[in-house]
Amino acid sequence: MKENDKNDNERELPEHWKQLQTAIWLIGLAILFWQGWMWPGILVLVAISGVSQAVMGWYVDRQEEEKQAAAALETRKDWLPTKCPNCGGPLSVETVKWTGPSTADCPYCSTNLRPSIAA
C-alpha cells in the first residue's frame, strides 16, 4: 500500500525532459572516461544530475500551475458582468477584488458579485 501512495505522489517528467537527463549522463560519463576523473567525477555527475532533475521538475510544475491559473481566469471571465449591477461601474477580471474562486467585489461600490445560475 505504501508503494502505491509513493507512486501517486511522484511526478512523471515529459519525454523530452527525460531525454535531456539521459544526455547529461551520457555526456558526463564520456567526459569522465575521457579525462580519467572517475572517482571524484562521478560524485559531481550525480550532483549535477540531481540538481537538473529538481530544476526540470520545478519548471514542469510551474508550467502546469500557469496553465491551471489561465484556465481559472478564463472561467472567471465567462461569468463576470461587464458592468456592476449596483453602481454601473466597468468591471474586468483584473480590476475586481476576488474574494473567492467564484466571488468578487466591485472595486467602486464593494458590491459582492456572484455567478448567475442559468436555468
C-alpha positions in Angstrom: 0.0 0.0 0.0 2.8 2.4 0.8 4.4 1.8 -2.6 1.2 2.8 -4.3 1.0 6.0 -2.3 4.6 6.8 -3.2 3.9 6.3 -6.9 0.8 8.6 -6.8 2.9 11.4 -5.3 5.8 11.2 -7.8 5.6 13.3 -10.9 6.5 11.9 -14.3 8.6 14.2 -16.5 7.7 14.6 -20.1 9.7 12.6 -22.6 11.9 15.4 -23.9 13.0 16.2 -20.3 13.9 12.5 -19.7 16.0 12.7 -22.9 17.8 15.7 -21.5 18.6 13.8 -18.3 19.9 10.9 -20.4 22.1 13.3 -22.4 23.5 14.8 -19.2 24.5 11.3 -18.0 26.0 10.2 -21.4 28.0 13.3 -21.9 29.1 13.4 -18.3 30.3 9.7 -18.4 32.0 10.3 -21.7 33.9 13.3 -20.2 34.8 11.3 -17.0 36.2 8.3 -19.0 38.0 10.6 -21.5 39.7 12.6 -18.7 40.1 9.7 -16.3 38.3 11.5 -13.5 36.1 8.6 -12.4 36.3 8.8 -8.6 35.5 12.4 -7.7 33.9 13.0 -11.1 31.1 10.5 -10.6 30.0 12.3 -7.4 29.9 15.6 -9.3 27.9 14.0 -12.1 25.4 12.6 -9.6 25.1 16.1 -8.1 24.6 17.7 -11.5 22.0 15.1 -12.4 20.1 15.7 -9.1 20.1 19.4 -9.4 19.0 19.3 -13.1 16.2 16.8 -12.2 15.0 19.2 -9.5 15.1 22.2 -11.8 13.2 20.3 -14.5 10.6 19.2 -12.1 10.2 22.7 -10.8 9.8 24.1 -14.3 7.2 21.4 -15.3 5.2 22.1 -12.1 5.4 25.8 -12.7 4.1 25.4 -16.3 1.2 23.3 -15.0 0.3 25.9 -12.4 0.3 28.6 -15.1 -2.0 26.5 -17.3 -4.4 26.0 -14.4 -4.3 29.7 -13.5 -5.0 30.7 -17.1 -8.0 28.2 -17.2 -9.3 29.6 -13.9 -9.0 33.2 -15.2 -10.9 32.2 -18.4 -13.6 30.6 -16.3 -13.9 33.8 -14.2 -14.1 35.9 -17.3 -17.1 33.8 -18.5 -19.5 34.8 -15.7 -18.2 38.3 -14.7 -20.6 41.0 -15.9 -19.1 43.9 -17.9 -20.8 46.5 -15.6 -21.6 46.4 -11.9 -25.3 45.7 -11.3 -25.4 48.2 -8.4 -23.3 51.2 -9.5 -22.8 50.6 -13.2 -19.0 50.8 -13.0 -17.0 48.9 -15.6 -15.7 45.5 -14.4 -12.9 43.3 -15.7 -11.1 40.2 -14.3 -8.1 42.4 -13.5 -10.0 45.3 -11.7 -12.4 43.4 -9.4 -11.3 42.3 -5.9 -11.5 38.5 -5.9 -12.8 37.2 -2.6 -13.0 33.5 -3.6 -12.8 31.3 -6.7 -16.3 32.3 -7.8 -17.0 35.5 -5.9 -15.7 39.1 -6.4 -16.3 42.6 -5.1 -16.8 45.7 -7.2 -13.8 48.0 -6.9 -16.1 51.1 -6.8 -19.0 50.2 -4.5 -17.8 46.9 -3.0 -21.0 45.0 -4.1 -20.5 41.3 -3.9 -20.6 39.7 -7.3 -21.5 36.0 -7.8 -22.0 33.9 -10.9 -25.6 33.9 -12.1 -27.3 30.5 -12.2 -28.6 29.9 -15.7 -31.8 27.9 -15.9 
